[in-house]
C-alpha cells in the first residue's frame, strides 16, 4: 500500500470544469487525448487558445492548431 500511495495520488485529481463548451471543443479535446496528451493539459490548452482568440471556439481546425501551439 505504501508503494502504491504515490501512484494513487494521480487519480485523486478532480476533473476541471471547463468554461468553454461546444461540439468543436469536445472534438478537439478528444483528439488531443487520443494523441496522448493528458486530459487536464488538453483542457487548459483549449481554454488558453480560446482566451487568445474567442472565435476559435466553434472552429475545429483553428482550435486544434491553437491548442497544439499552447500545449507544446
Helices and strands as residue ranges (DSSP letters): H 2-8, G 9-12, H 23-34, H 39-52, G 54-58, H 60-71
